[in-house]
Amino acid sequence: MNEKDIIPQNYVKNLFDLTGRVAVITGAGSGLGAAISVGFSQLGVTTILADVDKLAAEKTYRSIKRQNGKAFISHLDVTSREECFRLADEVVKDYGKVDILVNSAGSAFRCPAEDFPEDKLDYILNLNLKGTYFCCQAFGKKMLQRKKGSIINMASIGSFNAYPLASAYLASKGGVLQITRSFALEWRTRGVRVNGIGPTLMESPLTAKAAKSTSETADFIKARMLRPRLGLPEELIGTAVFLASDASQLVTGEIVMCDDGYLKA
């Protein structure tokens, strides 16, 4: 009697195989975007390093090339819908497809809510919220044409919980949560999955820059952490690989928390 294997040979090994895929990572010049870019490249992904800061993107590029990875730098202002759609066209023209989009570009500014300046509010909402939306639209359309793709948005513990002096950032990350859910709902039967990652307070240039103005926000978060340490950018790579790979075929519309249990505290 010939029995079929319960799980085909090499099934699990292939689940996480990203070889030959093309990924666009916004904010790839530093912090979380840079770490995910290098991590993807180690798995054979062609990474498009999309950033408004060319010098920062070049640093990530050099790191990838030292490890014999394949990467290309593309200037992108995610607050420009025109630029997002232009880059989506260029990527498909040059590389034939786009398999993965990671929306990591973002910023923060700390200020009491009653004094929050309008220019800072506009900047954060445009970058964190509209930038995520525009990229989902532009690259999502290309994925829908192939009926395949994975979009990963950078959410936050602030998508769910509030903390002081971060009202604009919290509003933007709450919006990223709903962008993720709404796009996932509309595209769930069309081959494109949309998910997010929800980091804890991370060691990154953004965190360091914000901390120069006040430590009140960080102190509030740290006091509620289960372990007294910040997350490291490389600790998000595994989650990003999972969401980008075939291992997460039943996962869409979710924010996978990488918060060291913060929301459970």
C-alpha positions in Angstrom: 0.0 0.0 0.0 1.5 3.3 -1.1 0.8 6.1 1.4 1.1 9.7 0.6 3.2 11.8 3.0 1.2 13.9 5.4 3.3 16.9 4.4 5.2 16.8 1.1 9.0 16.6 1.2 10.7 20.1 1.6 7.3 21.7 2.1 8.4 23.6 5.2 11.8 24.4 3.8 10.2 26.1 0.8 7.7 28.1 3.0 10.3 30.6 3.9 12.2 30.7 0.6 12.3 34.2 -0.8 14.9 33.5 -3.5 14.4 35.6 -6.6 11.7 37.9 -5.2 11.8 41.6 -5.6 11.1 43.8 -2.5 10.7 47.6 -2.2 11.5 48.9 1.2 10.7 52.6 2.0 12.9 54.3 4.6 15.6 51.8 3.7 18.4 54.2 4.6 18.3 53.7 8.4 16.7 52.0 11.4 14.1 49.3 10.8 14.0 49.7 7.0 17.8 49.3 6.7 17.8 46.1 8.9 14.9 44.5 7.0 16.6 45.4 3.7 19.8 43.7 4.6 17.9 40.7 6.1 15.9 40.2 2.9 19.0 40.4 0.8 20.6 37.6 2.8 17.8 35.4 1.6 18.3 36.2 -2.1 15.8 39.0 -2.4 16.5 41.8 -4.8 16.0 44.9 -2.6 15.0 48.3 -3.9 16.2 50.8 -1.3 13.7 53.6 -1.5 14.5 56.6 0.5 14.5 60.4 0.2 18.0 60.5 1.7 20.4 59.1 -0.9 23.4 59.2 1.4 21.6 57.1 4.0 20.4 54.6 1.3 24.0 54.3 0.1 25.1 53.1 3.5 22.5 50.3 3.4 23.5 49.5 -0.1 27.2 49.2 0.8 26.3 46.8 3.6 24.3 44.6 1.3 27.0 44.6 -1.4 29.6 43.6 1.2 27.5 40.5 1.8 27.2 39.8 -1.9 23.5 40.8 -1.9 21.6 42.4 -4.8 20.3 45.9 -4.1 19.4 49.1 -6.0 18.9 52.7 -4.7 15.8 54.6 -5.7 14.9 58.1 -4.6 11.4 58.2 -3.2 9.4 60.9 -1.4 6.5 58.8 -0.2 4.4 61.9 0.5 4.2 62.4 -3.3 1.6 60.1 -4.9 3.1 60.8 -8.3 6.6 59.6 -7.1 5.1 56.4 -5.6 3.4 55.5 -8.8 6.4 56.4 -10.9 8.7 54.2 -8.8 6.1 51.3 -9.0 6.2 51.6 -12.8 10.0 51.7 -12.9 10.4 48.7 -10.7 8.1 46.5 -12.8 9.8 47.8 -16.0 13.3 47.1 -14.7 12.7 43.9 -12.6 9.6 42.5 -14.1 7.5 42.4 -10.9 7.3 43.5 -7.3 6.6 40.7 -4.8 7.0 42.5 -1.5 6.5 46.1 -0.2 7.7 47.2 3.3 6.4 50.6 4.3 9.0 51.7 6.9 9.4 55.4 6.2 8.2 57.4 9.1 8.9 60.1 11.6 7.9 61.4 15.1 7.9 64.6 17.0 7.2 65.1 20.8 5.2 68.0 22.0 2.2 68.6 24.4 -1.0 68.1 22.5 -2.3 71.6 23.2 0.8 73.1 21.7 1.5 70.7 18.8 2.5 72.9 15.8 0.5 72.6 12.6 3.6 72.1 10.4 4.8 69.2 12.5 1.3 67.7 12.5 1.1 67.9 8.7 4.6 66.5 8.3 4.0 63.4 10.4 0.5 62.7 9.0 1.8 63.1 5.4 4.8 60.9 5.9 3.5 58.2 8.2 -0.1 58.0 7.0 -0.4 59.3 3.5 3.0 57.8 2.6 1.9 54.4 3.6 -1.4 54.8 1.8 0.2 56.0 -1.5 2.7 53.2 -1.5 0.0 50.6 -0.8 -2.0 52.0 -3.7 0.9 52.2 -6.2 2.6 48.9 -5.5 -0.6 47.1 -4.6 -1.9 47.8 -8.1 1.1 46.1 -9.6 0.6 43.1 -7.3 -3.1 42.9 -8.1 -2.2 42.6 -11.8 -0.2 39.5 -11.0 -2.7 38.3 -8.3 0.2 37.9 -5.9 2.1 40.0 -3.4 2.7 40.8 0.3 2.6 44.3 1.8 4.0 44.9 5.2 3.2 48.2 7.0 5.1 49.5 10.0 2.5 50.0 12.8 3.4 50.5 16.4 2.4 49.8 20.0 1.0 53.3 19.5 -1.6 51.9 17.0 -3.3 50.5 20.1 -2.1 52.3 23.2 -1.6 56.0 23.9 1.4 57.6 25.6 2.3 61.2 26.3 3.6 63.9 23.9 3.0 61.8 20.8 -0.5 62.7 19.7 0.3 63.2 16.0 2.4 60.0 15.8 -0.3 58.0 17.6 -3.0 59.4 15.2 -0.8 58.4 12.2 -0.1 54.9 13.5 -3.7 54.3 14.4 -4.4 55.2 10.8 -1.8 52.7 9.6 -3.7 50.0 11.5 -6.9 50.8 9.6 -5.1 51.2 6.3 -3.8 47.7 6.8 -7.2 46.3 7.7 -9.1 48.0 4.9 -6.7 47.2 2.1 -6.5 43.6 3.3 -10.3 43.3 3.4 -10.6 44.6 -0.2 -7.8 42.5 -1.6 -8.1 39.3 0.4 -9.6 37.3 -2.5 -7.3 38.9 -5.1 -4.0 37.4 -4.1 -2.5 40.4 -2.2 -2.0 40.2 1.5 -1.6 43.3 3.6 -0.2 43.0 7.2 1.7 45.1 9.6 4.4 44.8 12.3 3.9 46.5 15.7 7.2 47.2 17.3 7.9 48.2 20.8 10.1 51.2 21.5 13.2 50.5 19.3 16.8 51.5 19.2 16.9 53.6 16.0 17.9 57.0 14.7 14.3 58.1 15.0 14.1 57.2 18.7 17.4 58.8 19.4 16.4 62.0 17.7 13.1 62.2 19.5 14.7 61.5 22.8 16.8 64.7 22.5 13.7 66.8 23.0 12.3 65.0 26.0 12.6 61.5 27.7 9.0 61.7 29.1 7.5 59.5 26.2 10.3 56.9 26.4 10.1 56.9 30.3 6.4 56.3 30.1 6.8 53.3 27.8 9.8 51.8 29.5 8.0 51.8 32.9 5.4 49.5 31.3 7.8 47.1 29.5 8.0 43.6 30.8 11.8 43.7 30.3 13.7 47.0 30.7 15.3 47.1 27.2 14.6 48.6 23.8 14.0 46.4 20.8 16.8 46.0 18.2 16.0 46.6 14.5 17.3 43.1 13.6 14.7 41.6 15.9 12.0 42.5 13.4 13.6 40.7 10.4 12.2 37.3 11.3 8.6 38.7 11.4 9.1 40.5 8.2 10.4 37.3 6.5 7.4 35.4 7.8 4.9 38.0 6.5 6.7 38.2 3.1 6.9 34.5 2.6 4.4 31.7 1.7 4.5 30.7 5.4 1.9 33.4 6.1 -0.7 32.5 3.4 -3.6 32.6 5.9 -2.4 35.8 7.5 -3.9 39.1 6.2 -5.2 42.3 7.9 -3.1 41.5 11.0 -0.6 43.5 13.0 2.0 41.1 14.3 3.2 42.6 17.5 6.9 42.6 18.2 6.5 44.4 21.5 8.0 42.0 24.0 4.6 41.6 25.6 4.0 45.4 26.1 0.3 45.3 25.2 -0.2 42.4 27.7 1.4 44.2 30.6 
